[in-house]
Amino acid sequence: MSTLTPEIARLSLAERIQLVEDLWDSIAAEASHSLPLTEEQLAELQRRAQAHKEHPGAAIPWEQVRAELGGRVG
């Protein structure tokens, strides 16, 4: 059973994905000020930052990931 409003249900898949991204960005912007990280989360972020420092070429740019996912979906 879908709980989407009729307006959202009429959006294309790509538009709904964009909507989710926009919603997530707005939540993240607010949450960064009101939801502190746990010690475990902070440690994981630090681990990932260090891994990136050591191997920056291993990262995949978000634009590339998004384009590849868009190709699969759209």
Secondary structure, DSSP 8 states (H G I E B T S, - for coil): -----HHHHTS-HHHHHHHHHHHHHHHHHHHHHHS---HHHHHHHHHHHHHHHH-GGG---HHHHHHHHHHHH-
